[in-house]
Amino acid sequence: MSERSICVQWAGAGWPFAVVLATILGCGGAPEEQIEQRGAASDNLRILERAYRTALDQTRQPPKSRDDLVRHLPADTDVEQLLVSPHDDQPFVIVWGTDLTKLMTSPRPIVFAYESQGRDGNRFVLTTMGVMELTDEDFAAASFPDGHSPSP
C-alpha cells in the first residue's frame, strides 16, 4: 500500500487527523531533498537569531555587520554555509542594526532576516516572533524595520 493510499483511507477519519497524517507521511509532498533543505533553512535562521540576540544582549546594541554577528556564533560554525539558504541557494538578507528590543511591543511580527528569493512561492523569514515560512503574498504584506524595503 502506498503512502498516498494510506492518506486517502484515513482521510475519512476527520480532516484534522488527515492533515496530521499527511504531514507526517508526506502525501503528495516535496521530495526528501526539498524537505531537508527547508529544515536546514529554518535551522540556519534559528542559529542566526540566537547569535543576533546574544550580540544584542552582550553589547547592548544590535549587530551592524556580518563581522559583529560572527563574533557571537559558536567557534566551529561554518559561517559561509550558515549565511546561505539551502532552500534557495542565495545569501540570507539580514537587516543589520535592527534593535529587536524596540520592536517587541509590535503586535505584528517584524521581519529582520529572510531568504532573498525563496522557492515555489514560499520563503523562510526570521521575525521578532521567530522563524516563519511565508507565501510570496504574505511576504509582500509583511512588516519590516523602518527604512527597509525588500526587493521583489
N, C-alpha and C positions, 0 to 999 in steps of 0.2 A: 504494500500500500504506500503510495507516495505521500510526501508531506502535504501537498495540495489537497489530496482527497481526504486526509485526516482533518484538515481545516474545514472543508466543506461539511463533513459529517458532524463535527462538533459545533458548527455554526447554529444549529437548531437549539443548542443549549442556552441561548441568550447572547445578545450582542456583546456584553462586557466580557464574558468568558471567551467568546470567539476572538475578540480583539487581543486579549492577553495571549491566547494560544497562537494566534497568527504572528504576534510579535516575537514570541519565543521560538517558534519553528521557522519563521521567515517565509511564510507563504507568499509567493509572488514577489518576494523582496529582492534586495540587491545581492549580487554575488558576494561571496566571502571576502574578497579583497576590498570591495567598497565598504563593507561593514567594518573591517579592520581600520581602513583609512578614516572613516567617520569617528571611530573611537579614539584613534590617535590624535585627530584634530582637536577633539574636545579635551583630551588629556593634556595636550600641549598648552591649550588656553588655560587650563586649571593651574598648571605649573607657572605659567606667566602671571596669573592672578596672584598666586602665593608670593612670588618674588616682588611683584609690584606693591602688594600690601605690606610686605616686610620692609621694603625700601621706605615706604611712607611712614611706617611705624618707627623705624630706627633713625631716620634722618629728619622726620617731621616735614618732609616735602616730597612731592611725587617725583619719580624718575623723569628726567628731562631728555634722556637719550638712551640709546642701546647700552652704552657703557655704564650708565647709572643703574640700569636694571641687572646687567650681567653680574655685578658685584654681589647681588643678593640671591643668585642661583646656587644650587649645590655645586661643589667643585667639579664633580665628574659629569656635569651636564654638557651634552653636545649642543652648543649654542646655535650653530648654523642649522642643525636639524630641527631644533625646537622652534625657531623663528619662522619656519616654513610649514605651511599646512600640507599634510599629506593628502588631504581631501581635494584641494585644487592646485597643488604644486606651486603655489605662489607665496611670497612672504606675507605674514600677517601684517595688517595695518594697525599700528598702535598710536593712539592719540597721546603723545608724550606731554607730560606736565599736567595731566588731569588729576586734580585733587579730589579723590574719592570721598574724603570726609565732608566736603562741601556739597556733595551730590546725594548723600544718604537720605536726605529728607524728601527727595523727589518721589512722588507716588508711582512714577513710571521708571522702568529700568533704563539707565543711560548706557549706551554702547560706547566703550572706550578702547576696544580692540576687536578686530574682525578679519575674516577671510576676505581677500581683495576681490575674488570672483565667485567663490562658491562653486557648486556643481549641481546640475539637474534642477535648477530653480531654488536651491537652498544654500544657506551658508551658516557657519558657526560664528557666533559672536560672544564676546565677553562683556558683561554688563555689571552694573553696580549690584545686581542681584545674582550674579553667577553666569555660568556658560549656558547659552541657549542656542537652538537651531531655528533660524527664521527663514520663511519663504522670501523670495525677492520682493514681493509686495509688502510684507511685514517689515523687511529691512528698509525699504524706501520710506516707510512711515515711522521708523524708529527715531528715538531721541538720541542726540549726540551732544558731547560737551560744546559749550558756547564757542563759536568761531570755527567749528569743524563741519565740513560738508563732504560726505563720501562721494567718490567718483562713481558714476553709474556703471 
